[in-house]
Amino acid sequence: KSDREALYVKLLTSTLASMQGWTEKRLLSYHDYFQRGNVGLIENLLPLALSSSKIVGEDVTISQGNSQEKGDVKLVDSSGDRVDYYIRASIKNSFSKVIENMKDKTTSTEEGEEAAKMLLELAKETEELALRERECFSPILKRWYSVAAGVASVSLHQCYGSILMQYLAGRSTITKETVEVLQTAGKLEKVLVQMVAEESEECEDGGKGFKTELHSNTSSTYKMQQRLQVRKALEKATPCTASGEDLNNLSGGAPVIADGNHPRPSTSRGTQRLYIRLNTLHFLSSQLHSLNKALSLNPKVLPAARKRYRERTNSSSYFDFTQAGIETACQHVSEVAAYRLIFLDSYSVFYESLYTGDVANARIKPALRILKQNLTLMTAILADRAQALAMREVMKASFEVVLTVLLAGGHSRVFYRSDHELIEEDFESLKKVYCTCGEGLIPEEVVDREAETVEGVIQLMSQPTEQLMEDFSIVTCESSGMGLVGTGQKLPMPPTTGRWNRSDPNTILRVLCYRDDRVANQFLKKSFQLGKRR
């Protein structure tokens, strides 16, 4: 009987191994075996492969833990790891076949024009492969592995990046063909990064694993070389041409793309172009030192000319003014990108809807969800050196939009004194986003310092109306130089300085204008003939 059981086990093992080999042969190249018409067969094939692997024993590991133990052997469900393996293998196999079909062109990498044509075609094929993966295979594979599309996009990013690096390694000058290749590569990268950003929303950990993997690839030499060329190509064009999407954003505010509980980034293409400009500026800045050294050692630069330059500029560097100009440009582009992101791209979740009608029913939480997605996309696009400044400017812009909502929010907003607690809680949540985002890109003390103005206004909103009226009268008289207001005298209308703060008379007046109570209405009517809020 024992011999018979051993024979059965041997027969079963052989049968399962054969089944596993047959199924995995197809899953490791599922792009070749399955098309739109029969892609549903993966639903039957994948459970068979995972079950046979588990029974054969590939998912059994030695453990001394306490969970799911059988002696010192623990059964581990590694179905997600195997699906990850299938996805990466099939992507690489498909990519290799695309390369093989272009073999004649890849052998002529010395010929710049032919190599450029090959890479342009390869970028197109890679994007089609990514879209095919997302539309056909990922919806099925996500039942066993929630980040299937993200893993596929990371794998394609690696595959195309390695080919592009080989191409760039043999290029010492920028040609028209090289610029076209890298502009196309930049568009492909945006598609892949967007796929990763969308996939990360459905992960419990935010997709940290494959975002880190993508980030490490993008932070390599490939990233720096690629983006340098892309930015130079874009700089020859109009910086922010008005596309159909941009015109739609300008006419009605950037639409917030949301799907249930999974918001999508609202960053427009124009804002993403500004991020690309920032990468270019930072790369140029990083190259100035080596360029200056090359000029200093260049025998064609006469020593006398070099000496005259140093005496005239009182500097040993040829690029001091250039460096200063780049730093100014980085500051300006970061500021424009930040205000565009908050006031244009995120218009519908910040200025248009925050605290409209009723504070309790129009809190900041939906805006924060969109903001986090926008920040995730921003850090995925920007080089490491550019992230801190860009994040700081976005923080300033978001604080500014909160001030605008509280002090210049239009007729759709009124506030009760009791609302200040909810507003203060919301603002603390907004501050927390910047304190925790990007692993310390902005120190907490910087966040607190930038938040002082908003916190001062919220403090004004917590004061009784009578106290606001008294403070307003005092600071208005002091700023106008008229002393105490006598009987029959009226308070002058304070000018709008554009620098809101808790000691500014115009700011206090705005808090009174948005205060919804009888005493405030009477004071405004008597002093400035302003009508009731409602």
C-alpha positions in Angstrom: 0.0 0.0 0.0 2.8 2.4 0.9 4.5 1.7 -2.5 1.2 2.4 -4.2 0.8 5.8 -2.4 4.4 6.7 -3.3 3.6 5.9 -6.9 0.5 8.0 -6.8 2.4 10.9 -5.3 5.1 10.6 -8.0 2.4 10.4 -10.7 0.6 13.4 -9.2 3.8 15.5 -9.0 4.7 14.6 -12.5 1.2 15.6 -13.7 1.1 18.8 -11.8 4.6 19.7 -13.0 3.4 19.2 -16.6 0.3 21.3 -16.0 2.4 24.0 -14.4 4.9 24.0 -17.3 2.1 24.2 -19.8 0.3 27.0 -18.1 3.4 29.1 -17.3 4.6 28.8 -20.9 1.5 30.8 -21.9 1.5 33.1 -18.9 5.1 34.1 -19.3 4.3 35.3 -22.8 0.6 36.1 -22.5 0.9 38.9 -24.9 1.6 36.4 -27.7 -0.9 33.7 -26.7 -3.9 35.9 -25.9 -5.6 38.6 -27.9 -8.8 40.7 -27.4 -11.0 37.8 -28.5 -9.6 35.2 -26.1 -8.1 37.2 -23.3 -10.8 35.9 -20.9 -9.1 32.5 -20.9 -6.5 34.0 -18.6 -9.2 33.8 -15.9 -9.1 30.0 -16.2 -5.4 29.6 -16.8 -4.1 31.8 -14.0 -5.8 29.9 -11.1 -4.6 26.6 -12.5 -1.0 27.9 -12.6 -1.2 29.3 -9.1 -2.8 26.2 -7.7 -0.4 23.8 -9.3 2.6 25.8 -8.1 1.2 25.8 -4.6 0.5 22.1 -4.5 3.9 21.2 -6.1 5.4 23.1 -3.2 6.9 26.3 -4.6 5.0 28.3 -2.0 6.2 26.4 1.0 8.8 28.1 3.1 10.5 27.3 6.4 9.3 29.5 9.3 9.4 29.8 13.0 6.5 32.2 13.3 3.1 31.5 14.8 0.7 32.0 11.9 -0.5 29.2 9.6 2.1 26.8 10.9 2.4 23.1 10.3 5.4 22.1 12.5 8.2 24.3 11.3 6.7 24.7 7.8 4.4 27.7 6.9 2.3 27.8 3.8 2.8 31.2 2.2 0.5 32.6 -0.5 2.8 34.2 -3.0 0.3 34.4 -5.8 0.9 38.2 -6.0 4.6 37.6 -6.5 4.0 35.0 -9.2 1.6 37.3 -11.1 4.2 40.1 -10.8 6.7 37.7 -12.3 4.4 36.8 -15.2 3.7 40.4 -16.0 7.4 41.4 -16.0 8.4 38.4 -18.1 5.7 38.8 -20.7 6.3 42.5 -21.0 10.0 41.9 -21.5 9.3 39.1 -24.0 7.0 41.3 -26.0 9.4 44.2 -25.9 12.3 42.0 -27.1 10.2 40.8 -30.0 9.5 44.4 -31.0 13.3 45.0 -30.9 13.9 41.9 -32.9 11.5 43.1 -35.6 13.7 46.2 -35.8 17.0 44.3 -35.8 18.2 45.7 -39.0 17.8 49.2 -37.7 19.3 48.6 -34.3 22.5 47.4 -35.9 23.0 50.8 -37.5 23.2 52.9 -34.3 26.1 54.7 -35.7 23.9 56.2 -38.3 22.1 58.9 -36.3 19.1 59.3 -38.6 18.4 55.6 -38.9 18.7 55.0 -35.1 16.5 58.0 -34.4 13.8 56.6 -36.7 14.0 53.2 -34.9 13.6 54.9 -31.5 10.7 56.9 -32.6 9.0 53.8 -33.9 10.0 51.9 -30.7 8.4 54.6 -28.5 5.2 54.4 -30.5 5.2 50.6 -30.1 5.9 50.8 -26.4 3.0 53.2 -25.8 0.7 50.9 -27.8 1.9 48.0 -25.7 1.2 49.9 -22.5 -2.3 50.9 -23.5 -3.0 47.4 -24.7 -1.8 46.1 -21.3 -4.1 48.6 -19.4 -7.2 47.9 -21.5 -7.0 44.2 -22.1 -4.9 42.4 -19.5 -4.7 44.5 -16.3 -8.5 44.4 -15.6 -8.2 40.6 -15.3 -4.8 40.4 -13.6 -5.9 43.0 -11.0 -8.1 40.3 -9.4 -5.0 38.5 -8.3 -2.6 41.4 -8.2 -4.0 44.9 -7.5 -1.1 46.9 -9.0 -0.8 45.0 -12.3 -0.9 48.0 -14.6 1.6 49.9 -12.5 4.1 47.0 -12.6 3.7 46.7 -16.4 4.4 50.5 -16.8 7.5 50.3 -14.6 8.8 47.3 -16.7 8.2 49.2 -20.0 9.9 52.2 -18.5 13.0 50.0 -17.7 13.0 48.4 -21.1 12.7 51.5 -23.2 15.1 53.4 -20.8 17.9 50.9 -21.4 17.6 51.2 -25.2 17.5 55.0 -25.0 20.6 55.1 -22.7 22.5 53.1 -25.3 21.5 55.6 -28.0 22.4 58.6 -25.9 25.8 57.2 -24.9 26.9 57.5 -28.5 25.7 61.1 -28.9 28.1 64.0 -28.0 26.1 66.7 -29.8 22.4 67.6 -30.0 20.9 67.1 -33.5 17.5 67.6 -34.8 16.9 63.8 -34.8 18.1 63.5 -31.2 15.7 66.3 -30.1 12.8 64.6 -31.8 13.7 61.2 -30.2 13.8 62.7 -26.7 10.7 64.7 -27.1 8.9 61.5 -28.0 10.5 59.7 -25.1 9.3 62.5 -22.8 5.7 62.0 -24.0 6.0 58.2 -23.5 7.4 58.7 -19.9 4.4 60.9 -19.1 2.0 58.1 -20.2 3.8 55.6 -18.0 4.1 57.9 -15.0 0.4 58.6 -15.3 -0.4 54.9 -15.3 1.7 54.5 -12.1 -0.1 57.5 -10.4 -3.5 56.1 -11.2 -2.6 52.6 -10.0 -1.1 53.9 -6.7 -4.5 55.3 -5.6 -6.0 51.8 -5.3 -3.1 50.5 -3.1 -3.2 50.5 0.7 0.4 51.7 0.8 -0.1 54.2 -2.0 1.9 52.0 -4.4 5.2 52.9 -2.7 7.0 49.8 -4.0 6.7 50.3 -7.7 6.7 54.2 -7.4 10.1 53.8 -5.7 11.2 51.5 -8.4 10.0 53.9 -11.1 11.6 56.8 -9.2 15.0 55.1 -9.0 14.9 54.4 -12.8 13.9 58.0 -13.5 16.6 59.4 -11.2 19.4 57.6 -13.1 21.6 59.1 -15.8 18.9 58.2 -18.3 16.5 60.6 -16.7 18.9 63.4 -16.6 20.0 62.9 -20.2 16.5 62.4 -21.5 14.9 65.3 -19.8 17.7 67.7 -20.7 17.1 67.0 -24.4 13.3 67.1 -24.0 13.4 70.5 -22.3 15.7 71.9 -25.0 13.3 70.7 -27.6 10.3 72.2 -25.8 12.1 75.5 -25.3 12.2 76.0 -29.1 8.4 75.9 -29.0 5.9 78.2 -27.3 6.3 77.5 -23.6 2.6 76.9 -22.9 0.6 76.7 -26.1 -3.2 76.8 -25.6 -4.3 73.2 -26.3 -8.0 72.2 -26.3 -7.6 71.0 -22.7 -6.0 74.3 -21.6 -8.8 76.3 -23.2 -11.3 74.2 -21.4 -9.5 74.8 -18.1 -9.4 78.6 -18.7 -13.1 78.8 -19.6 -14.5 76.8 -16.8 -11.8 75.8 -14.4 -9.9 72.6 -14.6 -12.2 69.6 -14.4 -11.6 67.3 -11.4 -11.5 63.8 -12.8 -12.8 61.5 -10.1 -14.0 57.9 -9.9 -15.9 57.2 -6.7 -13.4 57.3 -3.9 -10.4 57.4 -6.2 -9.6 60.9 -7.3 -7.4 61.6 -10.3 -4.7 64.3 -10.5 -6.1 67.5 -11.9 -2.7 68.8 -13.2 -3.1 70.2 -16.7 -0.6 69.7 -19.5 0.5 73.3 -19.3 1.5 72.9 -15.6 3.3 69.7 -16.4 5.3 71.6 -19.1 6.4 74.0 -16.4 7.7 71.1 -14.3 9.7 70.0 -17.3 11.1 73.6 -17.6 12.2 73.3 -14.0 14.1 70.1 -14.7 15.9 71.7 -17.6 17.0 74.7 -15.5 18.3 72.4 -12.7 20.2 70.3 -15.1 21.8 73.3 -16.8 22.7 74.6 -13.3 24.4 71.2 -12.5 26.5 71.4 -15.7 27.9 74.9 -15.3 30.8 73.9 -13.1 32.1 71.3 -15.5 31.6 73.7 -18.4 33.4 76.4 -16.6 36.3 74.0 -15.9 36.4 73.0 -19.6 36.7 76.6 -20.6 39.4 77.3 -18.1 41.5 74.5 -19.4 40.7 75.1 -23.1 43.9 76.2 -24.9 41.8 78.1 -27.4 40.9 80.6 -24.7 43.9 82.9 -24.5 45.3 83.5 -21.0 45.1 87.3 -21.6 41.4 87.1 -22.5 40.8 85.0 -19.4 42.6 87.5 -17.2 40.7 90.4 -18.6 37.4 88.6 -18.0 38.3 87.9 -14.4 39.4 91.5 -13.8 36.2 92.8 -15.3 33.8 90.6 -13.4 35.9 90.1 -10.2 35.2 86.4 -10.4 37.0 83.2 -11.3 33.9 81.7 -13.0 32.5 82.5 -16.4 29.0 81.7 -15.4 28.2 83.7 -12.2 25.6 85.8 -13.9 24.2 82.7 -15.6 23.9 80.8 -12.3 22.1 83.7 -10.7 19.8 84.0 -13.7 19.0 80.3 -13.5 18.2 80.5 -9.8 15.9 83.5 -10.4 14.2 81.5 -13.3 13.7 78.5 -11.1 12.0 80.6 -8.4 9.8 82.3 -11.0 8.8 79.1 -12.8 8.1 77.2 -9.5 5.9 80.1 -8.4 3.9 80.2 -11.7 3.5 76.4 -11.8 2.3 76.4 -8.1 -0.3 79.2 -8.6 -1.4 77.6 -11.9 -1.9 74.2 -10.1 -3.9 75.7 -7.2 -5.8 78.5 -8.8 -6.5 77.1 -12.2 -6.1 73.3 -12.3 -7.6 72.8 -8.8 -10.1 75.7 -9.1 -13.2 73.5 -8.8 -12.1 71.9 -5.5 -10.6 75.0 -3.8 -12.0 78.4 -4.7 -15.2 77.3 -6.4 -16.4 74.9 -3.7 -14.5 75.3 -0.4 -16.9 76.6 2.3 -19.6 77.6 -0.2 -23.1 77.7 1.3 -22.3 76.1 4.6 -18.9 75.4 6.2 -19.9 72.1 7.7 -21.0 70.6 4.4 -18.1 72.0 2.3 -15.0 71.0 4.1 -11.5 70.8 2.7 -11.2 67.0 2.6 -12.1 66.5 -1.1 -9.6 69.2 -2.0 -6.9 67.5 0.0 -7.4 64.2 -1.8 -6.9 65.9 -5.2 -4.0 67.9 -3.8 -2.2 64.7 -2.7 -2.6 63.2 -6.2 -1.3 66.3 -7.8 1.7 66.3 -5.5 2.4 62.7 -6.2 2.4 63.4 -10.0 4.6 66.5 -9.5 7.3 64.6 -7.5 7.2 61.8 -10.1 7.9 64.3 -12.9 10.4 66.6 -11.2 14.0 65.9 -10.6 15.0 65.5 -7.0 16.8 68.9 -6.8 13.7 70.7 -8.1 11.2 69.2 -5.7 11.8 71.2 -2.5 11.3 74.6 -4.1 8.3 73.5 -6.2 6.7 71.9 -3.1 7.3 75.1 -1.0 5.7 77.3 -3.7 2.6 75.0 -3.9 2.3 75.3 -0.2 2.3 79.1 -0.4 -0.2 79.0 -3.2 -2.6 76.7 -1.3 -2.3 78.9 1.8 -3.1 81.9 -0.4 -6.2 80.3 -1.8 -7.5 79.6 1.7 -7.0 83.3 2.5 -8.8 84.2 -0.7 -11.7 81.9 0.2 -12.0 83.4 3.7 -11.5 87.1 2.8 -12.6 87.4 -0.8 -14.8 84.4 -1.4 -17.7 86.2 -3.0 -21.4 86.2 -2.2 -21.7 82.4 -1.9 -19.8 82.3 1.5 -20.7 83.6 4.9 -19.2 82.6 8.3 -20.5 82.3 11.8 -18.1 82.8 14.7 -18.5 79.1 15.6 -17.2 78.1 12.1 -13.6 79.0 13.1 -13.1 75.6 14.8 -13.9 73.6 11.7 -11.8 76.0 9.6 -8.9 75.7 12.0 -9.2 71.9 11.9 -9.2 71.9 8.1 -6.1 74.2 7.9 -4.2 71.9 10.3 -5.0 69.0 7.9 -3.6 71.1 5.0 -0.4 71.9 6.9 0.0 68.2 7.7 0.0 67.4 4.0 3.2 69.4 3.5 4.8 68.3 6.8 4.5 64.6 5.7 4.8 64.8 2.0 8.0 63.9 0.2 10.0 62.7 3.2 10.9 66.1 4.7 11.0 68.3 1.6 9.7 71.1 3.7 10.8 71.4 7.3 8.0 71.8 9.8 9.2 75.1 11.1 9.0 76.5 7.5 5.4 75.3 7.2 4.5 76.9 10.6 6.1 80.2 9.5 4.3 80.3 6.2 1.0 79.5 8.0 1.1 82.4 10.4 -0.9 84.8 8.2 -3.8 82.3 7.7 -3.8 81.3 11.4 -4.0 85.0 12.3 -7.1 85.4 10.1 -8.7 82.3 11.6 -7.9 83.8 15.0 -9.8 87.0 14.0 -12.8 84.8 12.9 -12.9 83.4 16.5 -13.3 86.8 18.1 -16.7 88.3 19.1 -18.2 90.8 16.7 -17.9 93.6 19.2 -14.2 93.0 19.7 -13.7 93.0 15.9 -15.5 96.3 15.6 -13.4 97.8 18.4 -10.1 96.5 16.9 -11.1 97.8 13.5 -11.9 101.3 14.7 -8.5 101.5 16.6 -6.3 100.3 13.7 -8.2 102.3 11.1 -7.7 105.5 13.1 -4.1 104.7 13.7 -3.3 104.0 10.1 -5.1 107.1 8.8 -3.6 109.4 11.5 -7.0 110.8 12.5 -6.8 109.8 16.2 -10.0 108.9 18.0 -13.3 109.1 16.1 -15.5 111.9 17.4 -19.2 112.1 17.5 -20.7 112.3 14.0 -17.4 111.3 12.4 -17.3 108.3 10.1 -14.5 105.8 9.8 -12.6 106.0 6.5 -12.7 103.0 4.2 -9.3 101.3 4.6 -7.4 100.7 1.3 -6.8 97.2 0.0 -3.1 96.6 0.5 -3.0 93.1 -0.8 -1.0 92.1 2.3 -3.7 90.5 4.5 -2.8 89.9 8.2 -4.6 90.1 11.5 -3.5 93.7 12.2 -4.5 95.1 8.8 -7.7 97.2 9.0 -8.8 96.0 5.5 -8.4 92.4 6.7 -10.5 93.0 9.8 -13.2 94.7 7.7 -13.4 91.7 5.4 -13.8 89.4 8.4 -16.7 91.6 9.5 -18.2 91.6 6.0 -18.3 87.8 6.0 -19.6 87.6 9.6 -23.3 86.5 9.5 -24.8 88.2 12.5 -27.1 91.2 13.2 -24.4 93.4 15.0 -22.0 93.1 12.1 -24.7 94.0 9.6 -25.7 97.1 11.6 -22.1 98.3 12.0 -21.4 97.9 8.2 -24.6 99.6 7.3 -24.0 102.6 9.6 -20.3 103.0 8.8 -20.1 102.2 5.1 -23.7 101.8 3.9 -23.0 98.1 3.1 -26.1 95.9 2.8 -26.8 92.7 4.8 -25.0 89.6 3.8 -28.2 87.6 3.3 
